[in-house]
Amino acid sequence: MLQQVNGQETSPLSCGNDPLSEDLQVFLGSDFQLAELDDLTKVNPVTPATVLRCLQERYQVDVFYTTAGCTLVALNPFKPVPHLYCPELMRDYHIAPQLQKLKPHIFTVGEQSYRNVKSLLEPVDQSIIVSGESGAGKTWTSRCLMKFYATVANSSASQETHETVERIEKRVLDSNPVMEAFGNACTLRNSNSSRFGKYIQLQLNRAQQMTGASVQTYLLEKTRVAYQAPLERNFHIFYQITKGASSSERLEWHLPEGAAFHWLPNSDRTLEEDCFEVTKDAMLHLGIDHSTQNNIFKILSGLLHLGNIHFDDSEDESQVCQPQEDAKCFVMTTASLLWIPKEELMETLRVRTITAGKQQQVFRKPCSRAECETRRDCLAKVTYARLFDWLVSVINGSICAEPSTWTTFIGLLDVYGFECFPNNNLEQLCINYANEKLQQHFVAHYLRAQQEEYAAEGLEWSFISYQDNQSCLDLIEGSPVSICSLINEECRLNRPSNATQLQTRIESTLSSNASLNRNKFSKDPNFIIAHYAGPVQYQIEGMVEKNKDPVPPELTRLLQHSQDSLLQKLFPSQEKEPNDLLGQSRAPVVTVVSRFKSSLEQLMQVLHSTTPHYIRCIKPNSHGHAQRFRAKEVLSQLEACGIVETVHISAAGFPIRVSFQSFLERYDLLRKSYPSQPRPSSRLPSSSPTKEHSGQQPTPEKDAMLQSLIRDILLTLPPTVVTLRDHPEARLTPSPIHCGRTKVFMTDSVLELLEHRRVQTLNKCARCIQFSWRRHQRRKLEKQRWAATLLQAVTRSWLTRKHIQRLHAAATSIKRAWRKWRAKMDSLVSIELDGVEENCFAKVPCPTLSTTLPRPPRETIQLWPLGLLLSNAPVGVIGVRRNLSLQACLQIPCHSNIYKVEATQRDQAGITSIRALPQGSIRFHCKKSPLLYANISPEPQNYNNTGFNQILLDRHRLIPV
């Protein structure tokens, strides 16, 4: 019984009468907060009560993901949580250096599988198995994972391939709404329940960029087209076209407002999935043009009108059944929408063709009312199934890449969850059979295989009991006799099926299996199978007919004669039915169970070849209400999934197993880069083969050498990882790494530490290489610079030396020419002076000794100052002649108007002053020689003396002459 605790329904597990209440009280009395336990392996003790209480506390604070060892437990919030799936959060999980430090999320599983493809140890294809009951959130989880991978692949794309990756991403994401519209429906447990199974392969190239995808489907529940359980609905696409079609489309598809269709129950309910525009846009992006879409929707509308065709009972067996009065218009509408003749449609539905005898004689027999409606339903189911398969092929053709363009893939498995309805038939048997196979894969891959491997490798291991569903699988698919084989045998027998007889055969043949039982209080033939998720009662009536899934050949020929282009593709004319083949009047029938079993085996082969990741979706309550946690329902799901056993093994086990050779190839650089100090009392956490292992062969030399090398690598780890014997807690603390006979076992934390050390070592080596290369480049550049400097210095010195030599030569030439010219000038001056002296002394009369003194030579007067010159001017020269003589002595032009000469009255006292007028400039030489060659210079005279009224001679006192 459920009890109310603080307004929430809880389980009696928390009551004092429960035998586990003591462990629960110890667990609740711990210091940490329950909502902060993001890994169930940290729960101590691990019991159903403690695990359930931890999940409940996290659910109350809107934390919906919890790690349970190798499995991620996902609780359905039943409400929109947009911040939990935004692109920013996707990028945060993608660029996180250590995923273990982030909160559990489906993006953690997605990123871990993406990094495994990039290879931590070796590149292996990855698979993510999303399981859970119907309505637990599997479809939403798969959709979010596809968005995550599309975002991750787009972020790692280069600028050149960005558009290509974006186009592929758009097509892959658009395949979701199309497949959900045509393959999902509203059931009692889920408003968006997948009525088919799909395995999506996201194809990645060597650069981990998404190049395409492929979709593989399993067991479409096509019977839902013609039959819907009470309070359930048909496929979403039927409601989308009736609610979202425009007025012109309604007129073309014959879907008037408010029209009632027998195969469209509960149409008044409006769901989030009833979005017609989204489906049409997605189909357009996948390459389905508007014309083809129109053909598809016309066929779907024709199937809806086909479901409104009902027949009346015939008066005689030889008479055909007539359609009801209100069904005649639906016959015409169906024939026009499917482009088939009306008469041929009615003939096919009401008359059965029988071929018998060696001569293959054909007989025509009118069908009863029940047979007519069965043929009508069969026509609708086969048409919808072919249309769905064609859509899947179109989607694969649009998003699938060439095999040469991709190397690895990440698979997303989204299958229908475990189902148990009031009436369960063949569909539920196949669905639950698929879930049993997936559970068996989980048990075989993780629970059983790990414990067996621990024992084989010599690890000290106490085995943990878990629920194995092998007996249930033997009951369903075992050999030589099983439920599937008995149902197939009934289909092969040429006799009417008898449910009671089949029940008797099942009970008598399989009574030894403990998983089989029967409800003795039910009047209908039935059998009960004890599945891993609980017992389910199956109704035998109609199971054999559904397994046969017969399609009368006349129905196929009717659709082959259609004038609709799409129906001609779905039913090609060259297709032959099994009964049409010669000599095969009793050909073996390929049953539904046989096809489903074959496809399921192929799926399991793919899963076994990949590294699996598990996401267990849990439904907090069966009504889909937010913030409501029903402990009893959740506990049954946890027990069915084996979560508690998984936590036990994950807490004590080692999820990472690497062979010696692979370990050394990847981590041998740690031994060389991190030389460890010898530990005299160190205990290597290994269970290597010794004499203690009785019955074991001695280890070969190669294994001994490998173990010695691995020991050196492990000793480089911190002491907290490799425990010492002398440490008091060495026996209490389980070591996170062990060395077996052929493999190294370690936890995720140790793998993360090794990878961190390896990255550090590689970075260190890369830095050393970069330093050495830069030093080499620097030295090379310095040598080149020094060589260039030497060359430049030598060149400059040579050029300077040559220039100086040219200057010396030019100076020498100039000095030689100057000396030569000076010597020539001196000789001319001497010759001129000699002539002047002779003329001057010859012309001037000699004065008497008493009155005059001898005049000095002219070359001497040339050197006198001006005052002395004026004072010694010739006495006999007076007046204008004296002025001219003085001007000539001063080399002043005689007719120049720029100088002013002042004299005393009557020129008796000589010249008073000589002034230069301000209108010009003169050059004044105190030592001017009047000789012709005495004042010549080879240098240019580029200097002048200018002044304002320059005074050449000025005296206030007259010198007596």
CORSUL-V221951 format. One record per residue. RES is the residue in one letter. OMEGA is omega in whole degrees, -180 to 180 (none if undefined). NEAR is the number of other C-alpha atoms within 10 Angstrom. Layout:
RES|OMEGA|NEAR  RES|OMEGA|NEAR
This chain:
M|176|7  L|-180|13  Q|179|14  Q|176|9  V|-179|9  N|178|7  G|-179|8  Q|180|16  E|-179|16  T|-177|21  S|174|22  P|178|16  L|-179|21  S|-179|18  C|-178|15  G|-179|12  N|-177|10  D|-179|12  P|-180|11  L|-175|16  S|180|17  E|177|14  D|-180|16  L|179|24  Q|176|14  V|180|12  F|-179|20  L|-180|15  G|179|9  S|-173|10  D|-173|7  F|177|10  Q|-178|11  L|-178|18  A|-180|18  E|179|13  L|-178|17  D|177|21  D|-177|19  L|176|26  T|177|21  K|179|13  V|-179|18  N|4|14  P|179|15  V|178|19  T|176|17  P|-179|19  A|-178|22  T|178|26  V|180|22  L|-179|21  R|178|22  C|178|23  L|-180|26  Q|180|25  E|179|17  R|179|20  Y|-179|21  Q|179|14  V|176|10  D|170|14  V|-167|21  F|-177|20  Y|-180|23  T|179|25  T|177|20  A|-178|26  G|180|25  C|-174|18  T|173|18  L|178|24  V|-178|26  A|176|26  L|-179|24  N|-179|24  P|-178|21  F|176|18  K|179|10  P|177|9  V|-171|10  P|-177|7  H|-178|9  L|-177|13  Y|-178|17  C|180|13  P|179|13  E|178|11  L|176|13  M|180|23  R|178|15  D|179|13  Y|-178|22  H|-176|23  I|-178|11  A|179|13  P|-179|11  Q|-177|11  L|-176|18  Q|-179|12  K|178|8  L|179|13  K|179|17  P|-177|21  H|174|21  I|176|23  F|175|23  T|178|20  V|180|20  G|-179|26  E|179|22  Q|177|18  S|178|23  Y|178|21  R|177|15  N|175|18  V|177|23  K|171|16  S|162|12  L|178|14  L|177|14  E|-177|11  P|179|14  V|176|18  D|-175|24  Q|175|27  S|175|26  I|-177|24  I|179|23  V|-176|24  S|-180|25  G|180|28  E|177|23  S|-178|26  G|-179|29  A|177|27  G|-178|25  K|-178|28  T|179|23  W|179|14  T|179|20  S|179|20  R|180|15  C|178|19  L|177|21  M|177|20  K|180|20  F|-180|24  Y|177|22  A|179|21  T|-180|19  V|-180|23  A|180|21  N|-179|21  S|-180|15  S|-179|15  A|176|18  S|-177|11  Q|-178|8  E|-176|8  T|-177|12  H|-178|15  E|179|13  T|180|15  V|180|23  E|178|18  R|178|15  I|178|22  E|-180|23  K|-179|17  R|180|23  V|180|28  L|179|18  D|177|21  S|-180|23  N|-178|16  P|179|21  V|-178|22  M|177|21  E|179|21  A|-177|23  F|-176|22  G|-179|23  N|-179|26  A|178|23  C|179|21  T|180|20  L|-175|16  R|-173|19  N|179|19  S|178|19  N|-176|23  S|177|24  S|179|28  R|174|25  F|176|20  G|179|19  K|175|19  Y|-175|19  I|176|21  Q|175|21  L|-172|27  Q|-177|25  L|176|23  N|-176|16  R|178|12  A|-179|12  Q|174|20  Q|-177|23  M|179|31  T|180|23  G|180|27  A|176|26  S|-176|21  V|174|21  Q|-175|16  T|-177|17  Y|166|20  L|172|22  L|180|20  E|-175|20  K|178|21  T|179|18  R|178|17  V|-175|23  A|-179|22  Y|177|17  Q|179|19  A|178|13  P|180|10  L|175|10  E|-178|19  R|175|25  N|179|25  F|-174|25  H|-172|22  I|179|24  F|179|23  Y|179|25  Q|-177|20  I|180|22  T|-179|24  K|-173|19  G|-179|14  A|176|19  S|-178|12  S|178|12  S|178|10  E|177|17  R|180|17  L|-179|12  E|-177|14  W|179|23  H|179|20  L|-179|24  P|178|14  E|177|12  G|179|9  A|-179|8  A|179|14  F|-176|14  H|-179|14  W|-179|21  L|-178|21  P|177|18  N|-180|14  S|179|17  D|177|9  R|179|9  T|-179|12  L|177|14  E|-178|7  E|-179|20  D|-178|20  C|-174|19  F|-176|20  E|178|13  V|179|16  T|-179|22  K|178|17  D|179|16  A|177|20  M|180|24  L|179|16  H|178|16  L|177|24  G|178|15  I|-174|19  D|-175|13  H|180|13  S|179|8  T|176|15  Q|179|15  N|177|15  N|-180|18  I|-176|17  F|174|19  K|178|24  I|179|24  L|177|22  S|176|23  G|178|24  L|177|25  L|177|23  H|178|25  L|180|26  G|178|23  N|178|20  I|178|21  H|-175|21  F|173|20  D|177|15  D|178|16  S|179|15  E|-177|10  D|179|10  E|179|12  S|-179|11  Q|178|15  V|178|23  C|180|25  Q|176|18  P|178|19  Q|-173|14  E|-179|12  D|-179|11  A|-177|18  K|179|16  C|179|14  F|176|21  V|180|22  M|-180|18  T|179|19  T|180|27  A|-180|21  S|-180|17  L|179|21  L|178|23  W|176|19  I|180|19  P|-179|17  K|-177|15  E|-180|11  E|177|14  L|-179|19  M|179|19  E|-177|15  T|-178|23  L|-171|24  R|-176|23  V|179|21  R|180|20  T|-178|15  I|176|12  T|-176|14  A|177|11  G|179|8  K|-179|8  Q|177|7  Q|178|11  Q|-176|9  V|178|11  F|179|11  R|-176|10  K|177|15  P|-178|21  C|174|24  S|-179|22  R|180|19  A|179|14  E|178|16  C|180|26  E|176|19  T|178|15  R|176|22  R|179|23  D|179|20  C|177|22  L|180|22  A|-177|22  K|-179|21  V|177|19  T|-178|21  Y|180|21  A|178|18  R|179|15  L|179|21  F|178|19  D|178|15  W|177|15  L|179|20  V|178|19  S|177|15  V|179|16  I|178|24  N|177|19  G|-179|15  S|-174|20  I|-177|26  C|-179|21  A|177|19  E|-178|10  P|-178|10  S|-176|7  T|180|14  W|-176|20  T|-179|16  T|179|20  F|172|26  I|-177|26  G|175|26  L|-180|24  L|177|24  D|-179|24  V|177|28  Y|-179|27  G|179|25  F|-175|22  E|175|19  C|-178|19  F|175|13  P|177|8  N|-178|11  N|-178|17  N|-173|18  L|-179|21  E|179|21  Q|177|21  L|179|23  C|-180|18  I|-180|22  N|175|22  Y|177|21  A|178|23  N|175|23  E|179|21  K|179|18  L|177|20  Q|178|21  Q|176|21  H|178|17  F|-180|20  V|-177|21  A|-176|14  H|-172|14  Y|-172|17  L|-175|23  R|-174|19  A|-179|12  Q|-179|19  Q|178|19  E|179|12  E|177|14  Y|180|18  A|-179|14  A|-179|12  E|175|20  G|179|19  L|176|19  E|-171|10  W|173|12  S|-173|11  F|-180|12  I|-180|13  S|-180|11  Y|-178|16  Q|180|14  D|-176|16  N|-179|18  Q|180|18  S|178|15  C|177|22  L|176|18  D|179|17  L|-175|23  I|-171|22  E|-173|16  G|180|15  S|7|10  P|-176|8  V|177|15  S|179|18  I|179|19  C|-179|20  S|178|17  L|178|19  I|177|22  N|178|20  E|176|11  E|178|20  C|-178|23  R|-180|16  L|-179|9  N|-180|8  R|177|8  P|-179|10  S|180|17  N|-176|14  A|-180|18  T|179|14  Q|178|11  L|177|20  Q|180|19  T|-180|12  R|180|14  I|-178|20  E|-177|16  S|-175|10  T|-172|14  L|-177|17  S|-179|13  S|-179|10  N|-177|14  A|-179|12  S|-178|21  L|178|20  N|-180|18  R|176|15  N|-177|13  K|-178|10  F|179|6  S|179|8  K|-179|7  D|177|14  P|-177|19  N|169|23  F|-177|18  I|177|15  I|178|21  A|180|17  H|178|20  Y|-179|23  A|180|23  G|-180|14  P|179|14  V|178|20  Q|-178|21  Y|176|24  Q|-177|19  I|-177|20  E|179|19  G|-178|13  M|-180|20  V|179|24  E|177|16  K|179|17  N|177|21  K|-178|18  D|-175|17  P|174|14  V|180|14  P|-178|17  P|180|16  E|175|18  L|177|20  T|179|20  R|178|17  L|-180|18  L|175|22  Q|180|20  H|-180|17  S|177|17  Q|178|13  D|-176|18  S|-179|11  L|177|18  L|176|21  Q|174|14  K|-179|13  L|-179|18  F|-179|19  P|-174|15  S|-179|13  Q|178|7  E|-178|10  K|176|12  E|-180|13  P|-179|14  N|-179|14  D|-178|11  L|-178|10  L|177|9  G|-179|9  Q|178|10  S|177|15  R|-179|10  A|178|12  P|-177|10  V|175|15  V|-173|15  T|178|20  V|-179|19  V|-180|22  S|179|15  R|-178|13  F|179|17  K|179|19  S|179|11  S|179|16  L|177|18  E|176|14  Q|178|12  L|-179|16  M|175|14  Q|178|11  V|-179|15  L|180|20  H|180|13  S|-179|12  T|173|17  T|-174|19  P|171|20  H|-171|20  Y|172|19  I|-179|23  R|179|24  C|-178|26  I|178|26  K|-177|24  P|177|28  N|-175|21  S|-177|18  H|178|13  G|180|18  H|179|13  A|177|13  Q|176|17  R|-175|19  F|177|23  R|-172|19  A|-177|24  K|179|19  E|180|15  V|-179|21  L|178|20  S|179|14  Q|178|22  L|179|22  E|-180|16  A|-179|17  C|-178|22  G|-177|20  I|-178|22  V|178|24  E|178|22  T|179|23  V|179|24  H|-176|22  I|-180|24  S|-180|21  A|-177|20  A|-174|17  G|-177|20  F|-177|20  P|-178|17  I|179|15  R|-176|19  V|177|16  S|-179|15  F|-176|19  Q|180|15  S|179|14  F|180|17  L|180|18  E|-176|11  R|-171|15  Y|179|18  D|178|17  L|176|15  L|180|22  R|-179|18  K|-175|13  S|-179|17  Y|179|15  P|-176|12  S|176|16  Q|179|9  P|179|9  R|-173|9  P|-176|7  S|-177|10  S|178|15  R|178|15  L|-178|21  P|-178|20  S|173|20  S|-178|16  S|-175|22  P|176|20  T|179|13  K|-179|10  E|179|8  H|-177|12  S|177|8  G|-179|7  Q|177|11  Q|178|10  P|-178|12  T|177|15  P|-178|9  E|-179|9  K|179|9  D|178|16  A|178|15  M|179|12  L|179|17  Q|178|23  S|178|12  L|179|16  I|177|21  R|179|17  D|179|21  I|-177|23  L|179|23  L|175|23  T|180|20  L|180|17  P|180|11  P|178|12  T|179|11  V|177|20  V|-173|21  T|178|22  L|-180|19  R|-176|13  D|-179|11  H|-175|12  P|-178|10  E|-177|11  A|-179|15  R|-178|12  L|-177|8  T|179|11  P|-179|13  S|-178|18  P|-180|20  I|180|24  H|179|23  C|-179|26  G|-180|25  R|-178|21  T|-175|20  K|173|20  V|-179|23  F|-179|24  M|179|19  T|180|20  D|-179|14  S|179|14  V|177|16  L|178|17  E|178|15  L|178|15  L|179|19  E|178|16  H|177|14  R|-179|19  R|178|18  V|177|12  Q|180|14  T|178|18  L|177|15  N|178|12  K|178|13  C|178|13  A|178|12  R|177|12  C|178|12  I|179|12  Q|178|12  F|-179|12  S|-180|12  W|178|12  R|178|12  R|177|12  H|179|12  Q|179|12  R|179|12  R|178|12  K|179|12  L|178|12  E|177|12  K|178|12  Q|178|12  R|179|12  W|177|12  A|178|12  A|178|12  T|178|12  L|179|12  L|179|12  Q|180|12  A|180|12  V|-179|12  T|180|12  R|178|12  S|178|12  W|179|12  L|179|12  T|179|12  R|178|12  K|180|12  H|179|12  I|177|12  Q|178|12  R|177|12  L|178|12  H|179|12  A|179|12  A|179|12  A|178|12  T|179|12  S|180|12  I|179|12  K|179|12  R|180|12  A|180|12  W|180|13  R|178|12  K|-180|12  W|180|14  R|178|15  A|179|12  K|179|12  M|179|17  D|178|14  S|179|13  L|179|15  V|-179|17  S|179|14  I|-179|11  E|179|16  L|179|18  D|180|11  G|-179|11  V|180|16  E|-180|13  E|-177|11  N|-178|11  C|-178|12  F|179|12  A|-174|10  K|-176|8  V|179|9  P|-178|8  C|178|12  P|180|11  T|-176|9  L|-176|8  S|-173|6  T|-175|6  T|176|10  L|179|10  P|-179|9  R|-180|15  P|179|9  P|-175|12  R|179|15  E|177|14  T|178|9  I|180|17  Q|-177|18  L|-179|14  W|172|14  P|-172|11  L|-180|17  G|179|12  L|180|11  L|-179|16  L|-179|18  S|-179|13  N|177|13  A|-178|18  P|-176|14  V|-175|11  G|-178|9  V|-177|13  I|173|18  G|-176|18  V|-179|10  R|177|11  R|180|18  N|179|19  L|179|17  S|179|18  L|178|18  Q|178|16  A|179|13  C|179|18  L|-179|20  Q|176|16  I|-179|17  P|-175|12  C|-176|12  H|-179|7  S|179|8  N|-179|11  I|178|16  Y|180|24  K|-179|14  V|179|14  E|-179|16  A|177|16  T|-180|13  Q|177|10  R|175|9  D|-178|15  Q|-177|13  A|179|16  G|-176|24  I|179|23  T|-179|18  S|174|16  I|-177|19  R|175|17  A|-179|21  L|-173|17  P|-175|14  Q|-179|11  G|180|14  S|179|17  I|173|16  R|-174|12  F|178|15  H|178|9  C|-177|13  K|-178|14  K|178|14  S|178|19  P|-177|15  L|-175|14  L|-175|11  Y|-176|16  A|-177|16  N|180|12  I|179|11  S|178|11  P|-179|8  E|178|6  P|-180|6  Q|-175|7  N|177|5  Y|-178|7  N|175|10  N|179|9  T|179|14  G|178|15  F|177|12  N|-177|16  Q|-178|18  I|177|14  L|-180|16  L|-179|16  D|177|13  R|-179|11  H|179|7  R|-179|8  L|178|13  I|-180|12  P|-178|8  V|none|13
